[in-house]
């Protein structure tokens, strides 16, 4: 092979070696190994941060396998518990240390207090009237029933006023406790909704597929999941660290045991102990949540490795197929180049083998890239029907090549006539036949200088003419008019003798070749001896001589015969045609 061929082969082998190394390095991992770990420690600032639960629910939607679903449920439970503790801390802090009201909220707070007092008074009236109504009878009962309805209506009005006042105060930032309680109510409602609308797990990711396209897609999806899990773990770890810092700071400020045991110190100590315990639990939840994210990330990383291993294996098979097809093609090309002219019939067979090898290689590569169809017989049937219609000419040309390679076909060097064009065959390919055009068989038969190409379908759909003998023989004739006044019989015998002498050798060879070419068909024997026909005409006696000659010698033989006849008739008036 040439230097370029060796370089191409070396590059393919290097790529195959790289794919093999990647396949080996990414193997040996169990992507379903459970890795859930437990942890403890830490704390966070007393604020209501619901992002841990939101992140856990977002990540939980990615769970497909049984291990991932177990981890997702654990993560949602830990995150929900941590958020509940955060709400409890926020509520306790708001009650123990109410924030001073801003100036614009003081009037709203006073109005809220008056509305609250009115609601309390209305509730007391409704309670008293209800109790009195239980012991009343007759007209007194009817009177108390009217008072009860009036009191309940007033309670509803005052309750609406109280709710509006509280909303106004919340918008003005004057009721942190109410705002936190409102967020807690929304959180619990969302939790109930999430439990009621839980959906089935998504379809598993085909990280262990057998085709390259699915493996690459799976690796891309798993890479996105890994990035999301990594970010979630980093957030949980950061929040756990901040909770630990808050826990340590609160412990350092706790009242000492030696402080005076008055009521204020006892209340402060109890509050600090509750806050410290809550921060410890929240930090533990966040650390466990970070560990759960890490365990899931390890599973996804193993799945990524498996998908990458499968993609490397598919790439290795593709490269090995290309190498085998390339080496086979080069070996076949070398055999074709080294073939002798006598082996030209075998060259076409080698070309067909090379084409078949390349076709099989392309099919194998397509199967590796896209996988084997699930409905293979149906798909192959429909594809075959479609290709048959679309590639009808191509298929007929390919089948025509087999016809031409048969016993009654043609070979390079044959003189043939295809679709009215005659010439010498210079090339027979899988799909086309090339002729070097010559003139009509009744003309000189010399090349015209044009190459004519035919699609091989003519061998199936049409017909072709081929000289069945190697000499390319044909019948020719010449006409001589002998004047009526001379010795006509002597002249006719002399002309017959000259034609027989000139064509005897060629006729004998043509007869032998013809017999060999048609021996298997059991046709009757025939003679190539010259034949003369004599017809009277007004100018004299017309002598027509028919004889066998080679196609390319036709004009030379005719010229020699005319010259001899002229010499014979030089003393006798005659007209030739």
Buried (B, 14 or more C-beta within 10 A) or exposed (E): EEEEBEEBBEEBBEBBEBBBEBBEEBBEBEBBEEBBEEBEBBBBBBEBBBEBBEBBBEBBEBBBBEBBEBBBBBBBBBBBBBBBBBBBBBBBBBEEEEEEBEEEBBBBBEBBEBBBEBBEBBBEBBEBBEEBBEEBEEEEBEEBEEBBEEBBEBBEEBBEBBEEBBBBBBEBEBBBBBBBBBBBEEBEEBBEEBEEEEEEBEEBBBBBBBBBBBBBBBBEBBBEBBEBBBEBBEBBBEBBBBBBBBBBEBBEEBBEEEEEEEEEEEEBBEBBBBBBEBBBBBBBBBBBBBBBBBBBBBBBBBBBBBBBBBBBBBBBBBBBBBBBBBBBBBEBBEBBEEBEEEEBEEBBEBBBEBBEBBEBBEEBBEBBBEBEEEEEEEEEEEEEEEEEEEEEEBBBBBBBBBBBBEEEBBBBEBBBBBEEBBBBBEEBEBBBBBBBBBEEBEEBBEEEEEEBEBBBBBBBEEEBEBBBBEBBBBEBBBEBBBBEEBEBEEBBEBBBEBBBEBBBEBBEBBBEBBEEBBEEEEEEEEEBBBBBEEEEEEEBBBBBBBBBBBBBBBBEBBEEBEEBBEEBBEEEEBBEE
